[in-house]
C-alpha cells in the first residue's frame, strides 16, 4: 500500500470510529473540506484544501419576460434550429454534455453524475473554466471535479445541492436525514410519494436523471416559463446528441424510467398549481407530464411577437 493510500485509509477509519454513522457518507473527503451554513441551513462557504471556492449564495433570479431553456442531452437536440438559442429571449441551463453546443451562452449548469465527470473531463473543464456560469452540483460531483481539475483552472461559481436519494437526504459535511412525507418542510411537495423541492437551499430530490434537479433549480430561480429540449427519455441505445458510437457512455435511464416518469408527474402537479408553465420541446419524448410544443411553431410565434413589438 502506498503512503497516500495508507494515509487516506487511516483518515477514513478515524472518521468512522469517532463520528456518528449519520455522518459516514462524508468519510472519503472530510479532511479536505470545510463547510459553513447559515441559519437556514444554506451552504454559504466551502474551502477545499484551505482554498476558498467561489460559492454563489444568491443566483440572480429571472427577469419576468425571460424563459429558461433547460438543455438536456437526448439525440433530438441535433434537430433543433440554432436560432432557438437566442440569449436576448432566453436564459439557458445545461446538464452534462450540453456544453458541447458552443452557440449557447449558458448562465446556469447542473451536474450530479460522478461517472460523467470521470469519463468526460474535457467537457467538465469547459464548464468550470467559464466565469459566467453558476454550476449547481452535489458534494460528490464537486469532489470528483476537484480530483480531476486543478483549482487554478476553475473560474465558475458553485451552488451545492444536498440531494435526496432513495428517501435519504445526504448533507455535505453534515448528517444524513430520512426524508419522506412525514418530514416537515414548507418547501417539499409530494404527489404519490414522489417529492419536489421548491427551495434548493434546503434539499433537492433526485430520481435518477439530472433533468429533475435541474427543473427544481429552474423553479427556485424564479422562472415562470421553462422549456425542455433534449428530454427524450427513449432511444436509450442511441448516442446522446454530443456523442457517437465510439465514445457513447452507458446509461441507466431505461432502468429508472418508471421512477423518472412518476417524479415528473409529481413536479407537473406542483408547478401547475404554482402558475409555472413547463413545455417539452422534444416531440417524441416519453415524458408526458408536460405540454409538448412543436419547435417550428414556437419559432414562428416568437417571430410574429417580435414583429408586432
Secondary structure, DSSP 8 states (H G I E B T S, - for coil): --HHHHHHHHHHHHHHHHS-GGGGGGTTTTTTEEEEE-TT--EEEEEETTEE--B-SS-----TT-EEEEE---GGGGGS-GGG--TTTEEEEEEGGGGG-TT---SEEEE--HHHHHH-HHHHHHHHT-TT-EEEEEHHHHHHHHHHS-GGG--SEEEEE-EEETTEEE-TTS--EE-STTS--TTEEEETTEEEES-TTT-EE-SS-HHHHHHHHHHHTT-SEEEEES-----TTS--TT--TTT-----TTTTHHHHHHHHHHHHHHHHHTT-EEEE--TT-S--SSEE--HHHHHHHHHHHHHH-
